[in-house]
Amino acid sequence: MGNNYLPPLLFAALLLLQGEACASPTIGDVSSSQQSTIMLKSALERARIEKEINDMKDVKVSASDLCTSKGIGMLSLKAVYGVGNQRYASFYYNASSTIEAQEGERLLCGEKVKSIHLDLVEIEKDSVLYTLSGSSHAIIKK
């Protein structure tokens, strides 16, 4: 390393001293400006996220909009998970209405979860047994 090499710390100190001698921005000014920019970007991102959360709160779905008098309507099986006999099923009526249940529990429109298997779930409504699987259509068991 020759005499032309200045360590970064020495270089910064020279710039700082030079900045005091003239009216050009100092390292402190640049740092302050960068900090202000970061704070503004952070505030903008926070406002964007708060708006998204408020928009989500405005989405209200009533059971009468989702439930049908016959059958299980648009009820679909989203996932089955659990360990051993502690199995849960996740269902959805539409993109904004998801519900989870275990065997024996009732869903939003009065459907009863009869059994949960790894590849299918049996649902009962109005004494009719339906089988939900990964497909988009329920199969009626007689």
C-alpha positions as CSV (number, residue, x, y, z in Angstrom):
1,M,0.0,0.0,0.0
2,G,1.5,3.2,-1.1
3,N,1.3,6.8,0.1
4,N,-1.7,7.5,-2.1
5,Y,-3.9,5.2,0.0
6,L,-6.0,7.0,2.6
7,P,-8.0,4.8,5.1
8,P,-11.7,5.4,4.9
9,L,-11.8,7.0,8.4
10,L,-9.1,9.5,7.6
11,F,-10.8,10.3,4.3
12,A,-14.1,10.9,6.1
13,A,-12.4,13.2,8.6
14,L,-10.8,15.2,5.8
15,L,-14.2,15.6,4.1
16,L,-15.8,16.7,7.4
17,L,-13.1,19.4,7.9
18,Q,-13.4,20.5,4.3
19,G,-17.2,20.7,4.6
20,E,-16.8,23.1,7.5
21,A,-14.6,25.3,5.5
22,C,-17.2,25.7,2.7
23,A,-20.9,25.8,2.4
24,S,-21.3,22.3,0.8
25,P,-23.3,19.6,2.7
26,T,-21.5,17.7,5.4
27,I,-21.6,14.0,6.1
28,G,-23.9,14.8,9.0
29,D,-26.2,16.6,6.6
30,V,-26.2,13.7,4.2
31,S,-26.8,11.2,7.1
32,S,-29.7,13.4,8.4
33,S,-31.2,13.5,4.9
34,Q,-30.9,9.7,4.5
35,Q,-32.5,9.2,7.9
36,S,-35.4,11.5,7.0
37,T,-35.9,9.6,3.7
38,I,-36.0,6.3,5.6
39,M,-38.5,7.6,8.1
40,L,-40.7,8.9,5.3
41,K,-40.6,5.6,3.5
42,S,-41.4,3.8,6.7
43,A,-44.4,6.1,7.4
44,L,-45.6,5.6,3.8
45,E,-45.4,1.8,4.2
46,R,-47.2,2.0,7.5
47,A,-50.0,4.0,6.0
48,R,-50.4,1.6,3.2
49,I,-50.6,-1.4,5.5
50,E,-53.1,0.4,7.8
51,K,-55.3,1.1,4.8
52,E,-55.2,-2.6,3.7
53,I,-56.2,-3.6,7.2
54,N,-59.0,-1.1,7.3
55,D,-60.2,-2.3,3.9
56,M,-60.2,-5.9,5.2
57,K,-62.4,-4.9,8.2
58,D,-65.0,-3.5,5.9
59,V,-65.6,-6.9,4.2
60,K,-68.6,-8.3,6.0
61,V,-70.2,-11.5,5.0
62,S,-73.5,-12.7,6.6
63,A,-74.5,-16.3,6.8
64,S,-77.6,-15.6,4.7
65,D,-75.3,-14.6,1.8
66,L,-73.4,-17.9,2.0
67,C,-76.0,-20.5,3.1
68,T,-78.5,-22.2,0.8
69,S,-81.7,-23.8,1.9
70,K,-80.8,-27.1,0.1
71,G,-77.5,-28.9,0.1
72,I,-74.2,-27.4,1.2
73,G,-73.9,-24.7,-1.5
74,M,-70.4,-23.5,-2.2
75,L,-68.8,-25.2,0.8
76,S,-65.4,-26.6,-0.2
77,L,-62.6,-28.4,1.6
78,K,-59.5,-26.3,1.9
79,A,-57.2,-28.6,4.0
80,V,-57.0,-31.5,6.5
81,Y,-54.4,-31.4,9.1
82,G,-53.6,-32.8,12.6
83,V,-51.8,-35.6,14.3
84,G,-53.3,-39.0,15.1
85,N,-56.9,-38.7,16.0
86,Q,-56.7,-35.0,16.6
87,R,-57.7,-34.0,13.0
88,Y,-59.0,-30.7,11.9
89,A,-60.5,-29.6,8.6
90,S,-60.4,-26.2,7.1
91,F,-63.4,-25.2,4.9
92,Y,-64.3,-22.2,2.9
93,Y,-67.5,-20.8,1.5
94,N,-65.8,-18.2,-0.6
95,A,-62.4,-16.5,-0.6
96,S,-63.2,-14.3,2.5
97,S,-65.0,-17.0,4.6
98,T,-62.8,-19.7,6.1
99,I,-63.8,-21.9,9.0
100,E,-62.0,-24.7,10.8
101,A,-63.7,-27.6,12.7
102,Q,-63.2,-31.0,14.3
103,E,-65.4,-34.0,14.1
104,G,-68.8,-33.3,15.7
105,E,-68.7,-29.6,15.3
106,R,-71.1,-27.5,13.3
107,L,-70.2,-25.1,10.5
108,L,-71.5,-21.7,9.6
109,C,-74.7,-23.0,7.7
110,G,-75.5,-25.8,10.1
111,E,-73.5,-28.5,8.5
112,K,-72.2,-31.1,10.9
113,V,-68.7,-32.6,10.5
114,K,-69.3,-36.3,10.7
115,S,-65.7,-37.6,10.0
116,I,-62.3,-36.3,8.9
117,H,-60.0,-38.6,7.0
118,L,-56.7,-37.7,5.3
119,D,-58.2,-37.6,1.9
120,L,-61.9,-36.7,2.5
121,V,-64.3,-35.2,5.0
122,E,-67.9,-36.3,5.5
123,I,-70.5,-33.5,6.2
124,E,-74.1,-34.0,7.2
125,K,-76.9,-31.4,6.5
126,D,-80.6,-32.0,6.7
127,S,-80.0,-35.8,7.2
128,V,-78.0,-36.0,3.9
129,L,-74.4,-37.1,4.0
130,Y,-71.9,-35.3,1.7
131,T,-68.3,-36.2,1.0
132,L,-65.8,-33.4,0.4
133,S,-62.4,-34.1,-1.0
134,G,-59.9,-32.0,-2.9
135,S,-62.2,-31.7,-5.9
136,S,-64.5,-28.8,-6.3
137,H,-67.7,-30.9,-6.1
138,A,-69.4,-32.6,-3.2
139,I,-70.5,-36.2,-3.6
140,I,-73.9,-37.1,-2.0
141,K,-74.0,-40.5,-0.2
142,K,-77.4,-42.1,0.1
